[in-house]
Amino acid sequence: YRESGVPKEEAKYKITLVHGFGSSRDMNFSTSKVQQCSLYLV
């Protein structure tokens, strides 16, 4: 798995992205929005 967003300790929200075999886990999120919302993505 790949972690992105703010550090886990600083995150307000921790989001686990789940995908099927026919889809991709690679989603483009705006870096500024991720920082603003304090998101930690796995």
KOLKEKOL-381952 format. One record per residue: residue number from 1; residue in three letters; chain; x, y, z of N, C-alpha, C, O, CB in turn. Coordinates in Angstrom, 2 decimals. Atoms other than C-alpha are relative to their C-alpha. Glycine has a CB too. Layout:
<sites>
    n  res  chain      n.X      n.Y      n.Z     ca.X     ca.Y     ca.Z      c.X      c.Y      c.Z      o.X      o.Y      o.Z     cb.X     cb.Y     cb.Z
  NUM  ALA      A        X        Y        Z        X        Y        Z        X        Y        Z        X        Y        Z        X        Y        Z
...
</sites>
This chain:
<sites>
    n  res  chain      n.X      n.Y      n.Z     ca.X     ca.Y     ca.Z      c.X      c.Y      c.Z      o.X      o.Y      o.Z     cb.X     cb.Y     cb.Z
    1  TYR      A     0.83    -1.18     0.00     0.00     0.00     0.00     0.87     1.24     0.00     2.07     1.17     0.28    -0.94     0.00     1.20
    2  ARG      A    -0.73    -1.26     0.06     1.00     3.63    -0.37    -0.71     1.02     0.88    -1.93     1.14     0.84     0.12     0.51    -1.46
    3  GLU      A     0.54    -1.04    -0.87     0.52     6.41     2.17     0.25     1.36    -0.62     1.29     1.58    -1.25     0.62    -0.08     1.42
    4  SER      A    -0.19    -1.36     0.50     0.00    10.05     1.22    -0.79     0.95     0.88    -1.52     0.53     1.78    -0.45     0.14    -1.48
    5  GLY      A     0.69    -1.00    -0.80    -1.32    13.29     2.64     0.88     0.49     1.14     2.11     0.38     1.07    -1.30    -0.55     0.56
    6  VAL      A    -0.75    -0.49    -1.16    -0.31    14.79     5.97     0.46    -1.19     0.84    -0.08    -2.29     0.69    -0.88     0.97     0.86
    7  PRO      A    -0.43     1.10    -0.87     1.58    12.69     8.55    -1.16    -0.55     0.83    -2.06     0.19     1.24     1.12     0.46     0.93
    8  LYS      A     1.08     0.69    -0.70    -0.64    10.15    10.32    -0.31     0.64     1.35    -1.47     0.73     1.74     0.36    -1.47     0.20
    9  GLU      A     0.18    -0.58    -1.32    -0.11    11.81    13.71    -0.71     1.35    -0.03    -1.35     1.74     0.95     1.34     0.15     0.68
   10  GLU      A     0.59    -1.34     0.13    -1.31    15.22    12.43    -1.37    -0.01    -0.68    -2.05     1.02    -0.71     0.94     0.88    -0.78
   11  ALA      A     1.22     0.08     0.80    -4.31    14.00    10.40    -1.26     0.10     0.86    -1.35    -0.48     1.94    -0.03    -1.30    -0.79
   12  LYS      A     1.33    -0.04    -0.62    -7.87    14.89    11.36    -0.83    -1.18    -0.49    -1.65    -1.72     0.26    -0.72     1.33    -0.33
   13  TYR      A     0.75     1.09     0.62    -9.23    12.22     9.00     0.98    -0.99    -0.62     1.94    -0.59    -1.28    -0.99     0.54    -1.06
   14  LYS      A    -0.80     1.06     0.61    -7.71     8.88     7.97    -0.92    -0.76    -0.95    -1.95    -1.30    -0.54     0.62    -0.96     1.09
   15  ILE      A     0.85     0.59     1.04    -9.10     7.50     4.71     0.73    -1.18    -0.64     1.88    -1.05    -1.07    -0.38     1.06    -1.07
   16  THR      A    -0.53     1.18     0.68    -8.50     4.00     3.34    -0.73    -0.14    -1.33    -1.95    -0.29    -1.36    -0.16    -1.29     0.88
   17  LEU      A     0.59     0.13     1.33    -9.06     3.79    -0.41    -0.08    -1.48    -0.38     0.93    -2.19    -0.35     0.83     0.80    -1.06
   18  VAL      A     0.22     1.39     0.38   -10.55     0.47    -1.51    -0.38    -0.03    -1.48    -1.17     0.80    -1.93    -1.12    -0.66     0.88
   19  HIS      A     0.31     0.10     1.42   -10.68    -0.61    -5.15    -0.10    -1.46    -0.40     0.45    -2.34     0.28     1.06     0.73    -0.86
   20  GLY      A     0.13     1.36     0.52   -11.60    -3.69    -7.15     1.10    -0.30    -1.00     1.97     0.53    -1.25    -1.37    -0.19    -0.65
   21  PHE      A    -1.02     0.40     0.96    -9.53    -5.58    -9.69    -0.06     0.82    -1.29     0.96     1.02    -1.94    -0.14    -1.47    -0.33
   22  GLY      A     0.16    -0.73     1.24   -10.93    -3.56   -12.59     0.20     1.50     0.11     0.07     2.22    -0.87    -1.34    -0.25    -0.55
   23  SER      A    -0.18    -1.44    -0.18   -10.22    -0.14   -11.10     1.38     0.29     0.58     2.12    -0.63     0.93    -1.10     0.58     0.93
   24  SER      A    -1.32    -0.41    -0.46    -7.20     1.82    -9.99    -0.08     0.69     1.36    -1.05     1.38     1.65     0.65     0.93    -1.02
   25  ARG      A    -0.06    -0.68    -1.29    -6.21     2.98    -6.53     0.63     1.39    -0.14     0.61     2.18     0.81     0.80    -0.84     1.01
   26  ASP      A    -0.66    -1.28     0.23    -4.38     5.94    -8.08    -1.04     1.06    -0.32    -1.59     1.10    -1.42     1.02    -0.11    -1.15
   27  MET      A     0.95    -1.10     0.17    -6.64     8.96    -7.61     0.75     1.30     0.25     1.58     1.39     1.16    -1.22    -0.15     0.96
   28  ASN      A    -0.67    -1.29    -0.15    -5.52    12.53    -8.02    -0.82     0.92     0.88    -1.92     1.34     0.52     0.24     0.65    -1.37
   29  PHE      A     0.63    -0.94    -0.91    -6.42    14.70    -5.06     0.84     1.26     0.02     2.07     1.19    -0.03    -0.14    -0.61     1.43
   30  SER      A    -0.69    -1.27    -0.07    -5.53    18.37    -4.90     0.85     0.05     1.27     0.33    -0.13     2.38    -1.00     1.18    -0.05
   31  THR      A    -0.90    -0.05    -1.15    -2.48    18.71    -2.64    -0.42     1.06     1.00    -0.35     0.85     2.21     1.43     0.25    -0.45
   32  SER      A     0.41    -1.07    -0.91    -3.75    21.99    -1.23    -1.24    -0.39     0.80    -1.34    -0.05     1.98    -0.27     1.29    -0.79
   33  LYS      A     1.20     0.44    -0.71    -7.14    20.46    -0.34     0.33    -1.08     1.03    -0.21    -1.07     2.14    -1.05    -0.54    -1.00
   34  VAL      A    -0.42     1.05    -0.94    -5.50    17.42     1.28     0.64     0.64     1.22     0.36     0.25     2.36     0.98    -0.99    -0.68
   35  GLN      A    -0.65    -0.70    -1.11    -3.34    19.74     3.39    -1.02     0.79     0.81    -0.99     0.76     2.04     1.09     0.93    -0.53
   36  GLN      A     1.00    -0.84    -0.66    -6.25    22.08     4.19    -0.93    -0.84     0.88    -1.30    -0.42     1.97    -0.82     0.78    -1.03
   37  CYS      A     0.94     0.86    -0.74    -8.50    19.21     5.33     0.72    -0.97     0.94     0.06    -1.73     1.65    -0.85    -0.79    -0.98
   38  SER      A    -0.81     0.89    -0.85    -5.65    17.37     7.14    -0.34    -1.46    -0.23    -0.71    -2.18     0.70    -0.19     0.35     1.48
   39  LEU      A     0.34     1.37     0.37    -6.21    14.10     5.28     1.24    -0.88    -0.04     2.30    -0.46    -0.50    -0.71    -0.02    -1.35
   40  TYR      A    -1.01     1.05     0.10    -4.11    10.95     5.61    -0.63    -1.11    -0.83    -1.65    -1.67    -0.44     0.47    -0.53     1.43
   41  LEU      A     0.58     0.96     0.94    -4.73     8.56     2.70     0.86    -1.26    -0.07     2.08    -1.18    -0.18    -0.14     0.62    -1.40
   42  VAL      A    -0.69     1.29     0.15    -3.84     4.86     2.55    -0.65    -0.73    -1.14    -0.25    -1.85    -1.47    -0.06    -0.85     1.32
</sites>
